[in-house]
Structure formats: structure tokens, C-alpha cells
Amino acid sequence: MAISYRSDEGPEIPSPLPQSVGYGVVVAAGLAFAFGMIGVTAILKKTLHEDNSKAETFMVANRRVRTGLVASAVVSSWLWSTALLSCVFVTYSYGISGAFWYGAGCSTIIVFFGYLGVVCKSRIPEAHTILEVIRIRYGTVAHLSFTFLAVVNNLLNTINMILGASAAISFLTGMHIMASTFLLPLGVVLYTLVGGIKATFLTDYIHTFIILILCCWLTAKVIASEYVGSIGGLYDLVVAAEESHVIEGNYKGSLLTMTSQQGIFFAIILLVSNFGAVCMDTGYFLKAFAASPNAVVPGYVVGGISYFSVPWCLGTVVGMASLGLEALPIFPTYPRAMTATEVTNGLALPYVAVAVAGKGGAVAVLLMTFMAVTSTLSAQIIAVSSILTFDIYRVYFNRESSNEQVIRWGHIGVVLFGVVAAAFTAMFHYIGVDMGWTLYMLGVLTCPGVIPVIFTIIWRKQSKIAVITSAFLGMGTGLGVWLGTAYAFSGEVSVASTGGTLPCMYGTVASLFSPMLYSIIISLIRPDNYDWNDFKEEKLVIDSGENEQQQSSQDKSVTSSSTIEIPQDDTQRRWARYALWWAIATFLGHWVLWPLPMYAANYVFSKTFFTAWTVVSLIWLWWTLLAVGFYPIWDGREQIGAVLRNTWKLWRS
């Protein structure tokens, strides 16, 4: 039965865990991370002289983050609670193609951002946010326009995360959904206040490591469970489920084919909207600026290729299991099927976990959801905090702001955005918007600024009027196409009609590509000829001012930017070429050469092929655990050794 035709009503499913467990994880674990970051921050200050009372350390970690930690942070940035829940949701909705397309739509963009990041660092190495680049090149009006677009992007992304996470936590523990909505940001705000971007990197690593371990455990548990037994047993369950779960637009209605019309529509929506989610999210640029110059490209390439396995493997195993187990007595909703609301809220993942592992499965998904939402929330919060600090306060209110004032406003930004995001999420919940709706329409509002931002970094000819008008004309075009097609297909404009696959796809594509047309036409009429060297004349690094009396006159002639490692232009160009080639190769591999021939083949997976497909996804997932779980420890072994040695010396003294 198609999800759109299912009832939204059904008997309430009892929560497998008590409310006390929910509050314990959401509140106590958040506070534990906050106090842990206080301790880590104190140790790093004593042993490595990393002082988070300095703005450059708080916001960009002195621009010295290494490859392993960058890769881990990149994977963490994409391990939204929404991603973990949605990869199962789209597999349940479209069949086996859904999980693959979810991974492919993310990995391509992650690797491509490595190119944008290294080009941006080479153009303006002292920057903290991409909005500073907009301001320097185009002035105040463009800067304020893109500040608005960036904040909207961060807010929508955050709402999407909290909506999915709060629904899952509410089912698992019985917590009121508003309690989880407002309490989830609490711990994140606290440890981000203390540790800044370095806390974000470190907690990203810890959270990612735990999530990957739980993903490996859960996929193995599903396959080895009594009611599945093996990958072949999973295949048999899915084949049996096809009788009652025919997918319109799939070849022969099968769940086991890559020839899925709705699946490829979703793939286009996800790929295009992810451009907006990345390029208009200052958090991704913030992490690129925080990375050491030689860590940007390797970090994003390793992170992108590693991330692909998570939605692919988790979606394939758990998504297929949700289809096969739904008709069995162990499934929480038995004897009925999941309602449309349950599916679009991402509850297939916790339902399967409870079915195969009982309370242990519920705890695993609760921890996965909590780790995912808090990790990505910290990145969103520090991103908006950096906008408030560097792009509003320091530009329009106090150009001569001291280090202490910048830190104070950074802290205000952290708290303010946490409160605002929770409030907007509550509003969205009460007007009937769920995770599935925001997942589909996100790109309509986040994509209009993408091409103008990319042109700002790579095209000298884009003019000031082009960058402003193209973004807002593109937004108008996207909104018009989205709402117009929703009305054309459904005869009304409502939450249900605007969440349809085709209106969202057409609107998202229009939002991304129409600004390219507008910008090129307007710029060619009256082109600019920007000198890239003008970027480097702007002093953006904030002096801590603590050592001024101790510096010699010779030292004073060197600005604080001298602490920034700036490689030679030929080195940067080489890294940019590597990044671009990796991005092209990833796109061709994950989006063209692998899936599209399978789409055209009209092939239904045999048991042997399904087994091989699943085994490869499992191997890739375990490789990801090694790449972003253990490699950062090896990569940072010198720093870890220095911390341990200096801590021992301090303890003995």
C-alpha cells in the first residue's frame, strides 16, 4: 500500500523505555558532555596552550585541525538524526534504491565541498565565515542579504534535525515531544559555550565513533536475529512483503530494484538540496577554515567516501527489515501497518530495533539519535554564533571590538540560537509539519544562494547587482514553481500537497539553477573584474592582545595573521585540482556509472545479487568505522602524546 494512501490514525504504541531513561539521556548525558568539555578545555589550555578565551581559538581552533579530526567532523556534520531516520524511511518508501540514493546524494556534495573549502582558504586565509568573503567583495547590501539566507538555511536544517529526533525520542521513552524539543539543545549549548569549535570537533569525533559502533551492531543484530537469520533470510522476508507493498513507479512494483521512478526523483531532490545545505551553511566553511591547509582536501575526501556507507548500509539492512518484519507479531505496530505519520517521522528505525533487540535496541537507537542530533546541533549553533559575532556585531556595531567582546557575543549567539531553534521547531510541530516534509522542501529555500556563492569564490566577472538579484529572483522562481506545481497536481496548496515528491523536485531544481542563469546574464551585461588579491588586504584575524607588552618592536611588525600557515599558491592550486578530480570521480562513481545503468536495466535483485550488495555495504560501513573512528587517533598521536606527557609533568609538579 502506498504511504500517501495510508491512514494517519492508529492505536498508540507503548514506549519500550520509561521516561526516566529519556530524561537521563537527554539531560544527564548533555550535562556530562558539557562538564567533560570543561575538563578537556582546561587540559588543552595547560598542556597545548589552546586558550578558548581567545576568539581565534574559540571560533576556528587556530586553523590547525588535522586530517583525521576533519574527516570525523565531516562525517559527523552529515550524521544528522534526520539522516539516520530518513535513510530507513526512504528505503521503506521506495525500496532498495532509496538507501543507495541517500548515500550518493551526500557523498558527492561532501567531496565537492573539499574543492570549495581549499579555494576559499587560498583566496582569503584569514576568514571565519563565507559571509565575510561576500562582504569584502560586494559590500553591505549583498552581505546582509546572504546573512539572511544563511541564517534561514541553518534554522531550517536545525528544525529538520530536532523534529526527527524529538519524534523518535518521544516514542522510545514516552517523553513529551515538547520536552525533548527544548531539552535537546540544552547540553549542546553548554558544551559549545565552553569549548567553541574545538569542542565541536572533539564531540563530533566521540559522537561519530559511538554512532558508527551502534550502526555496526544494529545491522549485525538485524541480520542475525531469530526472525531474519541471514542476509538470504532478509531477502525472503522482503519478497514476501512485496505482495502487500507494491511501489508505484518501480519496475514490476518490486522493492528489490534500482529502477524506481520515485527513488530517482528523491535522488535529484536530495542531491540538489544538499548543495544548499552545504554551500549556504557557514558551519561547513567554518570547519574548512579551522582545518590546517593540508588537511582540508584529504579530510573532506575521506569523510565523503566514508559517509556514503552509513545511509547505504543502515538503510538497506534496517529499511528492508522494516518491510519484512512489519507483518510479524514482533513488530511494535502489529497487526496493523505503520501509519503515514509514523513513516514520515522516521519511526521505522526504532520499530525495527525494538523488534529484533527489545529494550537493548531501543537504548541503541536512543543513543544514536541523541548523539547525532547533539553533534550536528553543535555545528549549527557555532555557525550561527559566528555569523552574529563576525558578520553582525563586529561589522555593524563595533569594528574595534576586543577579544573579550567578541567572545561574549559568541556566547550570546550560542544561547540565542539554541532557544530560537527550539521555539521554531515547536511551532512547526504544532502546525502539522514533520521531518519528511522538511526533508523534501528544504532545498526550495536553501538553494537560491548556492550558485552566487560559488561564483563569488571562482568567477571574477560576477557583479554586485548580479549576486544580490540572482539569489532573490531564484528564490522567487523556486517558490513559484514549488507552490504552482503543488496546486497543479493536487488542486490545493496545503502541507500535504507541498510535501509531494514532484512539486519539491521541480521547486528545488528551479531554486538551484535559475540563479545561475540570472547571474550570468546580469554579469555579462555589466561584468566585474575582481582582483583576488584584494581579499588578502583585509585584516580579519582578531588579536588577543595579551602579549603586546612583551613583544619586541620587530615582533610588532608581524600581524597576528603570521600565525596562520599559508602554503604557496602552486601548492594550493595542486590541492584544488586534486579536490576537483575527486569530486568528479565521486559524482561519476556514486551517481552515474554505478546506479544509472542499473536504473536502465529493469533488473530485480536475485538472492545472490542482494547478498553481495548487502555484504559490500557492510564491509564499507566497517571500513568507515576504521577511517573516522581509529585514524584520527593515529593522526593525532603526537598531540595526544604531548597532552599525556605534559599532564604527567603537571601532576608530578
C-alpha positions as CSV (number, residue, x, y, z in Angstrom):
1,M,0.0,0.0,0.0
2,A,1.4,3.4,-0.9
3,I,2.2,5.6,2.1
4,S,0.2,8.6,0.7
5,Y,-3.0,6.5,0.9
6,R,-2.4,5.2,4.4
7,S,-4.4,6.4,7.4
8,D,-2.8,8.8,9.8
9,E,-4.6,7.2,12.7
10,G,-3.7,4.1,14.6
11,P,-3.6,2.8,18.2
12,E,-0.8,4.4,20.2
13,I,2.3,2.2,20.6
14,P,3.6,1.8,24.2
15,S,7.1,3.2,24.7
16,P,9.7,0.4,25.3
17,L,11.6,2.6,27.8
18,P,10.5,4.6,30.8
19,Q,10.5,8.4,30.7
20,S,13.3,8.5,33.3
21,V,15.7,6.9,30.7
22,G,14.7,9.6,28.2
23,Y,15.4,12.4,30.6
24,G,18.5,10.7,31.8
25,V,20.0,10.6,28.3
26,V,18.8,13.9,27.1
27,V,19.6,16.0,30.2
28,A,22.3,14.0,32.1
29,A,24.3,12.9,29.0
30,G,24.2,16.5,27.7
31,L,25.5,17.9,31.0
32,A,28.1,15.1,31.2
33,F,29.5,16.2,27.8
34,A,29.4,19.8,29.0
35,F,31.4,19.1,32.1
36,G,33.7,16.8,30.1
37,M,34.4,19.7,27.7
38,I,35.2,21.9,30.7
39,G,37.8,19.4,31.7
40,V,39.2,18.9,28.2
41,T,39.4,22.6,27.6
42,A,41.3,23.1,30.8
43,I,43.8,20.3,30.0
44,L,44.3,21.6,26.4
45,K,45.0,25.1,27.8
46,K,47.5,23.8,30.3
47,T,49.3,21.3,28.0
48,L,49.0,22.7,24.4
49,H,48.3,26.3,25.3
50,E,44.9,26.2,23.4
51,D,43.0,29.0,25.2
52,N,39.3,29.2,24.3
53,S,39.1,32.7,25.8
54,K,40.8,33.8,22.6
55,A,38.4,34.3,19.7
56,E,40.6,32.7,17.1
57,T,40.8,29.5,19.2
58,F,37.1,29.6,20.1
59,M,35.9,30.0,16.5
60,V,38.5,28.4,14.3
61,A,40.8,26.4,16.6
62,N,43.8,28.4,15.4
63,R,43.3,26.8,12.0
64,R,45.4,23.8,12.9
65,V,42.9,20.9,12.9
66,R,44.4,17.8,11.3
67,T,43.1,15.4,8.6
68,G,41.7,12.7,10.9
69,L,39.7,15.0,13.0
70,V,38.5,16.9,9.9
71,A,37.2,13.6,8.3
72,S,35.5,12.7,11.5
73,A,33.9,16.1,11.8
74,V,32.7,16.0,8.2
75,V,31.0,12.6,8.7
76,S,29.5,13.9,11.9
77,S,28.2,17.0,10.2
78,W,26.2,14.8,7.9
79,L,25.2,12.2,10.5
80,W,22.0,14.2,11.2
81,S,19.5,12.3,13.3
82,T,17.3,13.0,10.2
83,A,19.8,11.1,8.1
84,L,19.8,8.0,10.3
85,L,16.0,8.0,10.4
86,S,15.4,9.1,6.8
87,C,17.6,6.6,5.1
88,V,15.4,3.9,6.6
89,F,12.2,5.9,5.8
90,V,13.1,6.3,2.1
91,T,14.1,2.6,1.8
92,Y,10.7,1.7,3.3
93,S,9.0,4.1,0.8
94,Y,10.9,3.4,-2.4
95,G,12.6,0.1,-1.9
96,I,16.3,-0.7,-2.0
97,S,17.2,2.2,-4.3
98,G,16.3,4.7,-1.5
99,A,19.2,3.8,0.7
100,F,21.7,3.9,-2.1
101,W,20.5,7.3,-3.4
102,Y,20.6,8.8,0.1
103,G,24.3,7.9,0.4
104,A,25.1,9.0,-3.1
105,G,23.4,12.3,-2.8
106,C,25.5,13.2,0.3
107,S,29.0,11.8,-0.6
108,T,29.2,13.7,-3.9
109,I,28.5,17.1,-2.2
110,I,30.9,16.4,0.7
111,V,33.8,15.7,-1.6
112,F,32.9,18.7,-3.8
113,F,33.0,20.9,-0.8
114,G,36.6,20.0,-0.3
115,Y,37.3,21.9,-3.5
116,L,35.3,24.9,-2.4
117,G,37.0,24.9,1.0
118,V,40.6,24.8,-0.3
119,V,39.8,27.5,-2.9
120,C,38.3,29.7,-0.2
121,K,41.2,29.2,2.2
122,S,43.7,30.1,-0.6
123,R,41.7,33.2,-1.6
124,I,41.2,34.6,1.9
125,P,43.1,32.6,4.6
126,E,42.1,34.8,7.5
127,A,38.3,34.4,7.0
128,H,36.0,32.9,9.6
129,T,32.8,32.7,7.6
130,I,31.9,32.7,3.9
131,L,29.8,35.8,4.6
132,E,33.0,37.8,5.3
133,V,34.0,36.9,1.8
134,I,30.7,38.2,0.4
135,R,31.0,41.5,2.4
136,I,34.6,42.2,1.2
137,R,33.8,41.6,-2.4
138,Y,30.3,43.1,-2.7
139,G,29.6,45.4,0.2
140,T,26.9,45.8,2.8
141,V,23.6,45.1,0.9
142,A,24.9,41.8,-0.5
143,H,26.4,40.9,2.9
144,L,23.1,41.4,4.7
145,S,21.2,39.6,2.0
146,F,23.3,36.5,2.3
147,T,23.4,36.7,6.0
148,F,19.6,36.4,5.9
149,L,19.8,33.4,3.5
150,A,22.5,31.7,5.6
151,V,20.5,32.1,8.9
152,V,17.4,30.7,7.2
153,N,19.4,27.7,6.0
154,N,20.8,27.0,9.4
155,L,17.4,27.4,11.1
156,L,15.7,25.1,8.6
157,N,18.4,22.5,9.0
158,T,18.2,22.6,12.7
159,I,14.4,22.4,12.7
160,N,14.6,19.3,10.5
161,M,17.1,17.6,12.9
162,I,15.1,18.3,16.1
163,L,11.7,17.3,14.5
164,G,13.0,13.9,13.7
165,A,15.0,13.4,16.9
166,S,12.2,14.5,19.2
167,A,9.6,12.2,17.5
168,A,11.9,9.2,17.9
169,I,12.8,10.0,21.5
170,S,9.2,10.6,22.3
171,F,8.3,7.1,21.0
172,L,11.2,5.4,22.6
173,T,10.8,6.8,26.1
174,G,7.4,8.4,26.4
175,M,8.8,11.9,26.9
176,H,6.5,14.6,25.8
177,I,7.7,15.8,22.4
178,M,8.0,19.4,23.6
179,A,10.2,18.3,26.5
180,S,12.7,16.7,24.1
181,T,12.4,19.6,21.7
182,F,13.6,22.1,24.3
183,L,15.9,19.9,26.3
184,L,17.9,18.5,23.4
185,P,19.7,21.9,22.7
186,L,20.5,22.4,26.4
187,G,23.6,20.2,26.7
188,V,24.8,21.3,23.2
189,V,24.6,24.9,24.2
190,L,26.5,24.3,27.4
191,Y,29.5,22.4,25.9
192,T,29.6,24.7,22.9
193,L,29.8,27.7,25.2
194,V,32.7,26.2,27.0
195,G,34.7,24.7,24.1
196,G,33.8,26.5,20.9
197,I,34.7,25.0,17.6
198,K,37.4,22.7,19.1
199,A,34.7,21.2,21.4
200,T,32.6,20.7,18.3
201,F,35.4,18.8,16.6
202,L,36.1,16.7,19.7
203,T,32.5,15.9,20.4
204,D,31.9,15.3,16.7
205,Y,34.6,12.6,16.9
206,I,33.2,11.0,20.1
207,H,29.6,11.0,18.8
208,T,30.6,9.7,15.4
209,F,32.6,6.9,16.9
210,I,29.7,5.8,19.1
211,I,27.1,6.1,16.3
212,L,29.2,4.0,13.9
213,I,29.7,1.3,16.6
214,L,26.0,1.3,17.2
215,C,25.3,1.1,13.4
216,C,27.6,-1.8,13.0
217,W,26.0,-3.6,16.0
218,L,22.4,-2.9,14.9
219,T,22.9,-4.1,11.3
220,A,24.6,-7.2,12.5
221,K,21.8,-7.7,15.1
222,V,19.1,-7.4,12.5
223,I,20.7,-10.0,10.2
224,A,21.5,-12.4,13.0
225,S,18.1,-12.1,14.7
226,E,15.8,-15.1,15.2
227,Y,13.2,-13.8,12.6
228,V,15.8,-12.9,9.9
229,G,18.7,-15.3,10.4
230,S,20.8,-14.3,7.5
231,I,21.0,-11.9,4.5
232,G,19.2,-14.6,2.5
233,G,16.5,-14.7,5.1
234,L,16.1,-10.9,4.9
235,Y,15.7,-11.3,1.1
236,D,13.0,-13.9,1.6
237,L,11.1,-11.6,4.1
238,V,11.2,-8.7,1.6
239,V,10.0,-10.9,-1.3
240,A,7.1,-12.0,0.9
241,A,6.3,-8.3,1.8
242,E,6.1,-7.3,-1.9
243,E,2.6,-8.8,-2.1
244,S,1.2,-6.1,0.2
245,H,3.7,-3.4,-0.5
246,V,3.8,-2.7,-4.3
247,I,5.7,0.5,-5.1
248,E,4.1,2.5,-7.9
249,G,6.8,3.5,-10.5
250,N,9.2,0.7,-9.6
251,Y,9.9,-2.0,-12.2
252,K,7.2,-4.7,-11.6
253,G,6.4,-2.8,-8.4
254,S,9.3,-4.5,-6.8
255,L,11.1,-3.4,-3.6
256,L,14.3,-5.0,-4.9
257,T,15.1,-2.9,-8.0
258,M,17.1,0.2,-8.7
259,T,14.6,1.0,-11.5
260,S,12.5,3.3,-9.3
261,Q,10.9,6.4,-10.6
262,Q,10.1,7.8,-7.2
263,G,13.6,6.8,-6.0
264,I,15.3,8.8,-8.7
265,F,13.0,11.8,-8.1
266,F,14.1,11.7,-4.5
267,A,17.8,11.3,-5.6
268,I,17.5,14.5,-7.6
269,I,15.8,16.4,-4.7
270,L,18.5,15.2,-2.2
271,L,21.5,16.0,-4.5
272,V,20.3,19.4,-5.4
273,S,19.1,20.4,-1.9
274,N,22.4,19.2,-0.4
275,F,24.1,21.9,-2.4
276,G,22.1,24.4,-0.4
277,A,22.5,22.6,2.9
278,V,26.3,22.8,2.4
279,C,27.1,26.0,0.5
280,M,24.7,28.1,2.5
281,D,25.8,26.7,5.9
282,T,28.6,28.7,7.3
283,G,29.4,25.8,9.6
284,Y,31.0,23.8,6.8
285,F,33.1,26.8,5.8
286,L,33.9,27.3,9.5
287,K,35.3,23.8,9.7
288,A,37.3,24.3,6.5
289,F,38.8,27.5,7.8
290,A,39.6,25.7,11.1
291,A,41.5,22.9,9.3
292,S,45.2,23.1,8.5
293,P,45.8,23.9,4.8
294,N,47.0,20.4,4.0
295,A,44.0,18.8,5.9
296,V,41.1,20.3,4.0
297,V,41.1,18.2,0.9
298,P,42.1,14.8,2.4
299,G,39.7,15.4,5.3
300,Y,36.7,16.0,3.1
301,V,37.6,13.3,0.6
302,V,38.0,10.6,3.3
303,G,34.9,12.0,5.1
304,G,32.7,12.0,1.9
305,I,33.7,8.5,0.8
306,S,33.3,7.1,4.3
307,Y,29.9,8.7,4.9
308,F,28.4,7.0,1.8
309,S,28.3,3.7,3.7
310,V,26.2,4.8,6.6
311,P,22.9,5.6,4.9
312,W,23.5,2.9,2.3
313,C,24.1,0.1,4.8
314,L,21.8,1.2,7.5
315,G,19.0,2.0,5.1
316,T,19.5,-1.3,3.2
317,V,19.5,-3.6,6.2
318,V,17.1,-1.8,8.6
319,G,14.9,-0.4,5.8
320,M,14.5,-3.8,4.2
321,A,13.9,-5.4,7.6
322,S,11.1,-2.9,8.4
323,L,9.3,-4.1,5.2
324,G,9.9,-7.7,6.0
325,L,9.2,-7.7,9.8
326,E,6.1,-5.4,9.7
327,A,3.8,-8.3,9.1
328,L,5.2,-10.4,12.0
329,P,4.0,-10.3,15.6
330,I,7.3,-9.0,16.9
331,F,6.8,-5.7,15.1
332,P,5.5,-2.9,17.5
333,T,2.6,-1.9,15.3
334,Y,1.4,-5.5,14.6
335,P,-1.2,-6.4,13.3
336,R,-1.6,-3.1,11.5
337,A,1.0,-1.4,9.2
338,M,2.7,1.8,10.1
339,T,0.7,4.9,9.6
340,A,1.8,7.6,7.1
341,T,2.7,9.8,10.1
342,E,4.8,7.1,11.7
343,V,6.7,6.5,8.5
344,T,7.4,10.2,7.7
345,N,8.5,10.8,11.3
346,G,11.2,8.2,10.8
347,L,9.9,5.6,13.3
348,A,10.7,2.6,11.1
349,L,14.3,2.6,12.6
350,P,13.3,2.5,16.3
351,Y,10.5,0.0,15.5
352,V,12.9,-2.5,13.9
353,A,15.4,-2.0,16.7
354,V,12.8,-2.8,19.3
355,A,11.5,-5.8,17.2
356,V,14.9,-7.5,16.9
357,A,16.6,-6.4,20.2
358,G,13.9,-5.3,22.6
359,K,14.9,-2.7,25.1
360,G,18.5,-3.0,24.1
361,G,17.6,-2.0,20.6
362,A,15.5,0.9,22.0
363,V,18.5,2.1,24.0
364,A,20.8,1.8,21.0
365,V,18.5,3.9,18.8
366,L,18.0,6.4,21.6
367,L,21.8,6.9,21.9
368,M,22.2,7.1,18.1
369,T,19.6,9.7,17.9
370,F,20.9,11.7,20.8
371,M,24.5,11.6,19.6
372,A,23.5,12.5,16.1
373,V,21.3,15.4,16.9
374,T,23.6,16.9,19.5
375,S,26.7,16.6,17.3
376,T,25.0,18.3,14.3
377,L,23.3,20.8,16.5
378,S,26.6,22.0,17.9
379,A,27.9,22.7,14.4
380,Q,24.7,24.7,13.6
381,I,24.9,26.6,16.8
382,I,28.6,27.6,16.4
383,A,27.9,28.5,12.8
384,V,25.1,31.0,13.7
385,S,27.1,32.2,16.6
386,S,30.0,33.0,14.2
387,I,27.5,34.9,12.0
388,L,26.3,37.0,14.9
389,T,29.8,37.7,16.0
390,F,31.9,38.2,12.9
391,D,29.2,39.3,10.4
392,I,26.8,41.4,12.5
393,Y,28.4,42.7,15.8
394,R,32.0,43.1,14.6
395,V,30.9,44.7,11.3
396,Y,27.9,46.9,12.1
397,F,28.2,47.6,15.8
398,N,31.8,47.6,17.0
399,R,34.5,47.4,14.4
400,E,37.2,47.8,17.1
401,S,35.8,45.1,19.3
402,S,38.3,43.4,21.7
403,N,38.9,39.7,22.0
404,E,36.7,39.7,25.2
405,Q,33.8,41.4,23.4
406,V,33.9,39.0,20.5
407,I,33.9,36.0,22.9
408,R,31.0,37.5,24.8
409,W,28.9,37.9,21.7
410,G,29.9,34.5,20.5
411,H,28.4,33.1,23.8
412,I,25.3,35.2,23.3
413,G,24.9,33.8,19.8
414,V,25.2,30.2,21.1
415,V,22.4,30.7,23.7
416,L,20.1,32.8,21.4
417,F,20.2,30.4,18.5
418,G,19.6,27.4,20.8
419,V,16.4,29.0,22.2
420,V,15.1,30.3,18.8
421,A,15.7,26.9,17.1
422,A,13.7,25.0,19.7
423,A,10.9,27.6,19.6
424,F,10.6,27.4,15.8
425,T,10.7,23.6,16.0
426,A,7.8,23.6,18.4
427,M,5.8,25.9,16.1
428,F,6.5,23.6,13.1
429,H,5.3,20.6,15.1
430,Y,2.0,22.2,16.1
431,I,1.1,23.3,12.6
432,G,1.5,19.7,11.4
433,V,4.9,19.8,9.7
434,D,7.0,16.7,10.2
435,M,10.5,15.5,9.3
436,G,9.5,14.1,5.9
437,W,8.0,17.4,4.8
438,T,11.1,19.5,5.8
439,L,13.4,16.9,4.2
440,Y,11.7,17.3,0.8
441,M,11.1,21.0,0.7
442,L,14.4,22.2,2.3
443,G,16.2,22.9,-1.0
444,V,13.5,25.3,-2.2
445,L,14.6,27.8,0.4
446,T,18.3,26.9,0.8
447,C,19.4,26.6,-2.8
448,P,18.9,30.1,-4.3
449,G,22.2,31.5,-2.9
450,V,24.4,28.5,-3.9
451,I,25.5,29.4,-7.4
452,P,26.1,33.1,-6.5
453,V,28.3,32.0,-3.5
454,I,30.3,29.6,-5.7
455,F,30.7,32.3,-8.4
456,T,31.9,34.6,-5.6
457,I,34.8,32.3,-5.0
458,I,35.7,31.1,-8.5
459,W,34.4,33.7,-11.1
460,R,35.9,37.2,-11.3
461,K,33.1,38.6,-13.6
462,Q,30.1,38.2,-11.2
463,S,28.9,41.7,-10.4
464,K,27.4,43.2,-7.2
465,I,23.9,43.6,-8.7
466,A,24.1,40.0,-10.1
467,V,24.9,38.4,-6.8
468,I,22.0,40.1,-5.0
469,T,19.3,39.9,-7.6
470,S,20.0,36.4,-8.8
471,A,19.6,34.9,-5.3
472,F,16.3,36.5,-4.6
473,L,15.0,36.1,-8.2
474,G,16.0,32.4,-7.8
475,M,14.1,32.1,-4.5
476,G,11.0,33.7,-6.1
477,T,11.3,31.3,-9.1
478,G,11.7,28.3,-6.8
479,L,8.8,29.2,-4.6
480,G,6.6,29.9,-7.6
481,V,7.4,26.6,-9.2
482,W,7.0,24.7,-6.0
483,L,3.6,26.2,-5.0
484,G,2.4,26.2,-8.6
485,T,3.1,22.6,-9.3
486,A,1.7,21.6,-5.9
487,Y,-1.6,23.3,-6.9
488,A,-1.5,21.9,-10.4
489,F,-1.1,18.3,-9.1
490,S,-3.4,18.5,-6.1
491,G,-5.8,21.4,-6.7
492,E,-4.8,23.0,-3.4
493,V,-1.8,24.4,-1.6
494,S,-1.5,22.6,1.7
495,V,1.1,20.9,3.9
496,A,0.3,17.6,2.1
497,S,0.4,18.9,-1.4
498,T,3.6,21.0,-1.0
499,G,5.3,17.9,0.5
500,G,4.7,15.9,-2.7
501,T,7.8,14.5,-4.5
502,L,7.3,16.2,-7.8
503,P,6.5,19.8,-6.5
504,C,9.5,19.6,-4.2
505,M,11.8,18.3,-7.0
506,Y,10.7,20.9,-9.5
507,G,10.9,23.7,-6.9
508,T,14.3,22.6,-5.7
509,V,15.8,22.4,-9.2
510,A,14.4,25.8,-10.1
511,S,15.8,27.3,-6.9
512,L,19.3,26.0,-7.6
513,F,19.7,26.6,-11.4
514,S,17.7,29.7,-12.1
515,P,20.1,31.9,-10.2
516,M,22.9,30.6,-12.4
517,L,21.0,31.9,-15.4
518,Y,20.2,35.2,-13.8
519,S,23.7,35.8,-12.5
520,I,25.4,35.0,-15.8
521,I,23.1,37.2,-17.9
522,I,23.3,40.2,-15.5
523,S,27.0,39.9,-15.1
524,L,27.7,39.7,-18.8
525,I,25.7,42.9,-19.4
526,R,27.9,44.7,-16.9
527,P,30.7,42.4,-15.7
528,D,33.0,42.9,-12.8
529,N,36.8,42.1,-13.0
530,Y,37.6,41.4,-9.3
531,D,41.2,41.2,-8.2
532,W,41.6,38.1,-5.9
533,N,44.5,39.9,-4.1
534,D,42.0,42.4,-2.7
535,F,40.8,39.6,-0.3
536,K,44.2,39.3,1.3
537,E,44.3,43.1,2.1
538,E,41.5,42.7,4.7
539,K,42.7,42.0,8.2
540,L,40.2,39.6,9.8
541,V,42.2,37.8,12.5
542,I,41.5,39.0,16.0
543,D,44.5,39.9,18.1
544,S,44.3,38.5,21.7
545,G,46.3,41.5,22.8
546,E,47.8,39.6,25.8
547,N,51.4,39.7,24.8
548,E,51.7,43.2,23.4
549,Q,54.0,44.5,26.2
550,Q,56.3,41.5,25.8
551,Q,56.7,41.8,22.1
552,S,59.7,43.4,20.6
553,S,59.3,46.1,18.0
554,Q,60.3,43.6,15.4
555,D,57.6,41.2,16.6
556,K,55.1,44.0,16.5
557,S,55.7,44.5,12.8
558,V,54.3,41.0,12.2
559,T,50.5,40.8,12.5
560,S,48.7,38.0,14.2
561,S,47.9,36.6,10.9
562,S,51.5,35.4,10.8
563,T,50.5,32.5,12.9
564,I,48.3,31.3,10.0
565,E,50.0,28.7,7.9
566,I,49.6,29.9,4.2
567,P,51.1,27.5,1.7
568,Q,52.5,28.6,-1.7
569,D,50.0,29.3,-4.5
570,D,51.2,26.3,-6.5
571,T,50.5,24.1,-3.5
572,Q,47.0,25.4,-3.1
573,R,46.4,25.0,-6.9
574,R,47.5,21.4,-6.7
575,W,45.2,20.7,-3.8
576,A,42.3,22.4,-5.7
577,R,43.0,20.2,-8.7
578,Y,43.0,17.1,-6.5
579,A,39.8,18.1,-4.9
580,L,38.0,18.8,-8.2
581,W,39.1,15.5,-9.7
582,W,38.0,13.6,-6.6
583,A,34.6,15.4,-6.7
584,I,34.1,14.5,-10.4
585,A,35.2,10.9,-9.8
586,T,32.8,10.6,-6.8
587,F,29.9,12.0,-8.8
588,L,30.6,9.7,-11.7
589,G,31.0,6.7,-9.5
590,H,28.2,7.2,-6.9
591,W,25.7,9.0,-9.1
592,V,26.3,8.0,-12.8
593,L,28.4,4.9,-13.7
594,W,27.1,2.7,-10.8
595,P,23.4,3.4,-10.3
596,L,22.1,4.8,-13.7
597,P,22.9,1.6,-15.7
598,M,21.1,-0.3,-13.0
599,Y,18.1,2.0,-13.3
600,A,18.0,1.4,-17.1
601,A,18.5,-2.4,-16.7
602,N,15.0,-3.1,-15.4
603,Y,16.5,-5.7,-13.1
604,V,15.0,-7.2,-9.9
605,F,17.7,-8.3,-7.5
606,S,18.2,-12.1,-7.2
607,K,19.0,-13.5,-3.8
608,T,22.7,-13.9,-4.8
609,F,23.0,-10.3,-6.0
610,F,21.2,-9.0,-2.9
611,T,23.5,-10.9,-0.7
612,A,26.6,-9.5,-2.5
613,W,25.1,-5.9,-2.4
614,T,24.5,-6.1,1.3
615,V,27.9,-7.6,2.1
616,V,29.7,-4.8,0.2
617,S,27.7,-2.2,2.1
618,L,28.5,-3.9,5.5
619,I,32.3,-4.0,4.6
620,W,32.1,-0.3,3.6
621,L,30.5,0.5,6.9
622,W,33.2,-1.3,8.9
623,W,35.8,0.5,6.8
624,T,34.2,3.8,7.8
625,L,34.5,2.9,11.4
626,L,38.2,2.4,10.9
627,A,38.7,5.5,8.8
628,V,36.9,8.0,11.1
629,G,37.0,6.1,14.4
630,F,40.6,5.0,14.6
631,Y,42.5,7.0,12.1
632,P,42.0,10.3,14.0
633,I,43.7,8.7,17.0
634,W,46.7,7.7,14.8
635,D,46.8,11.0,13.0
636,G,46.8,13.0,16.3
637,R,49.2,10.7,18.1
638,E,51.8,13.4,18.6
639,Q,49.3,15.8,20.1
640,I,47.8,13.0,22.3
641,G,51.4,12.1,23.4
642,A,52.1,15.8,24.2
643,V,49.0,16.1,26.3
644,L,49.8,12.9,28.2
645,R,53.4,13.9,28.8
646,N,52.5,17.5,29.9
647,T,49.7,16.3,32.1
648,W,52.0,13.9,33.8
649,K,54.5,16.7,34.4
650,L,51.9,19.0,35.8
651,W,50.6,16.2,38.1
652,R,54.0,15.4,39.4
653,S,54.8,19.1,40.0
